[in-house]
């Protein structure tokens, strides 16, 4: 009895030029989903702690969950489209700036803990943005 063999998948090595970007996207997706779940599930206690209105926390959490799904989807593509990789970097950069503006512009009535919460979020998003940009550069190295 003979079996048709599927072509062997390439080894998980440097053969995938998007390997680093893919890893960062997956880690970002998981951490973003966790934060989104926390914001939605614990909106009231988080609001008491930070001054963040419950509606804002829930909306922000839903936004995070959608973003996490997008990141996971992009990371799963066999070949990550360059436009999507660039969009992830740009959106994360905008989100980092948005956290800073929200923390300091009195758009949301945050207390000191809320400001620190958003500043930590801005730093985390900026780190992901930098890592994703690095992954994008690695992915495009050698293509001109």
N, C-alpha and C positions, 0 to 999 in steps of 0.2 A: 504494500500500500504506500503510495507516495503522497507527500503533502506539498502543496504549493507554499513556497517560502516567500514571505514579504521581504522587500529589500531592508537590509539592516539600517537602523537609524544611525546617524553619525554619532560618535562618542561625545558625551557632554564634556567638551574641552574647548580649547581656544578656536575650534572650527566654527563656532557660532560667534560672529563678531558682536552680537548683541547680548552675549552672555551676562556681562556685568550689568547692563541696563535692565535686562530681564529680571535679574535678582533684586535690584533696587526697586523696580516697579512692584514686584511681589511683596517685598517687605513693607513698602509704602502702602500697598493695598491692605495688608493685614492690619497695620497700625491705624490706618485711616478708618477701617471698618470698626475696630475696637473703640476708637474715639467717638465715632458716630453712634454706636450702640450706647455708650456711656451717656452721651449728650441727650439721646432720646429717652433712655430708660431711667436716668437719674436727673431729669431736667429740674424738678422741684428742689431736691436737696442741693444740687449744684447751683441753682439760682440763689438759694439762701446763703451759700458759701461765698459766691462770687459777685452777687448783685445782678447777674445775667437774668433777664426776663425768661420765663419758661417758654414762651412762644419763640423767642430768639434761639434758645438752646435746642428746641425740637427742630426748628427749621434748619439750623446749622448742622444738626446731627443727620437729618435727612439728606442734606447736601453732601455731607461726608460719606454717607453710605452709597450714594450715587457715584461719587468720585472713586470710592474703593472698588466698586464694580467695574468702572471704566478702566482703572489701572490694572485689575486682574485680567480683563479682556485683552487689553493691549499686550500685557506680558505673555499671554498665551498664544499670540499669533506666531506662526512658524517663522515669518519674517516680519519684524516690526516695521510698519510703514514710517518713513522718515518724517512725514508731516505730523503723524500722531505723536512721535517722540518729541518733536519740537513743541507741539501743543502742550504736552504734559509739563515740559520745562517752563513754558510761558505761564500756564495756569497756576502752577505751584509758586512761581515768582509773584504773581499777582495776589495769590492767597496769603503769602508771607507779608506782603505790604499791607494787605487788607486787615490782617491781624494787628499790625502796628497801628494803623489808622484807627481801628475800632478801639484799641486799648487807650489811645490818647485823645481822640477827637470828641469824646463825650457823646458819641452816637448811641451808645448803649450805657445805661447807668451802672457801671462797674464799680465795685469797691477795690481796695488795694489788692486783695486776693484775686479778683477778676482780672485786674491789669496784669498781674504776674502770670496768671493762667494763660492769657493771650500772648504775652511776651515769650513764654516758654513754647507755646504753639508756633509762633513766628520763627523762632530759632530752629525748631524741629523741621518745619517746612522748608526753611532756607537750606538746611543740611541736605534734605532730600533733593531739593532743586539742584544743588551743587553736584551731588552724586549722580543725578540723572543727566545733567549736562555733561559730566565726565563720561558717562556711559554712552551718550549720544556721540560725543567726539570719538570714542573708541570704535563705535559702530561704523562711523563714517570714515575712519582712517583707512586710507588705501583706496577710497572711492573718490573720483574727481569728476 
